[in-house]
Amino acid sequence: MRVSFIIPHKGREELLAQTIKSILEIEHNDCQIEVIVVTQNTTLECSYAEQSGIPCKIIFRPEHETIAKLRNIGVSHSSGEYLAFIDADINLSQNWLMIMLNELYVKQDRVVVSSLQQCNPAAGNIEKIKVVFQITRADREVEYIGTSNLFMPRMIFKQAGGFPENIIVCEDYYFTQKVRQFGKLYVTSKASHIHLGEDKNYKEVFQKEIWRGQSNLPSMRNRKVTFLELPSILFPFWMTFFSFMALFFSIVGRFGVACIGCMLVAFPVLCYAARLYLIGKKQHIHFGEAIKFYSVYFFARTIGTFIGLVKGK
């Protein structure tokens, strides 16, 4: 049995090195593993992988190609019956592969499995918030799985037609929606991963959510939009409309109506912050921090959505 680890990469090599190191250290018993790195860097070495005796291929690609295309190219250069899609800043637990194989076949209708994100020992508030989101998805079937770590049979990948290469971000939503036609998606807490490149400050959150927001609307084409995606798609328009409403009525002196507009702008932020606070109490997530996170998140998504509209993406 052979498992191919597909890693798209661009930029920092130190995180990629930690990712590959965690792959080399996982328990794999009689499984043969190979590592396929598809990078947009001009130079890259994986000598540490070669010294382990595990095959490691490096494929160089131009910078303009989407991450979805990098993954598809990685698959075309792989030989495994099973595919493990891993981001280039992920540290896998040592039992990851064995758990993925076991959980995939606990039920016959499962087609994709993934592990639960854990906090880095030195995690800050933002990383704790991101992990809280994951806790609600543990040990259950889900509507989508992100590509930070995703394990599946090669046959299912082929049937789904691969990742959509025209989408810059949110390709994992689109892809796993197609995969769901063939079976269930499952997240297990028996194995774990740490996101080494998790956002460390709100400037990083702001920049990444603007980038992600640009594909909000294009990612909806030719697929069913899940209920969980609706807030990030609809709230940018909600917040823009009521922000202009508040501004207009404050200019014309209708301050009562302007206040209502401000309250409606804040409504989704407060609702989501309250939910995060209730879920994250055990992880010591404070309500003020939750408000701060969602204020940045929705503001950035709003900007990103309209940038995407202007660019026609």
Secondary structure, DSSP 8 states (H G I E B T S, - for coil): -EEEEEEEE-S-HHHHHHHHHHHHTS--TT-EEEEEEEE-SS----HHHHTTT--EEEEE--TTS-HHHHHHHHHHT---SEEEEE-TTEEE-TTHHHHHHHHHTTSTTEEEEEEEEE--TT--HHHHHHHHHHHTTTTEEES---TTEEEEEHHHHHHHT---TT-SS-HHHHHHHHHTTSSEEEEEEEEEEEETT---SHHHHHHHHHHHHTTTTGGGTTS---GGGHHHHHHHHHHHHHHHHHHHHHHTT-HHHHHHHHHHHHHHHHHHHHHHHHHTGGGT--HHHHHHHHHHHHHHHHHHHHHHHHHT-
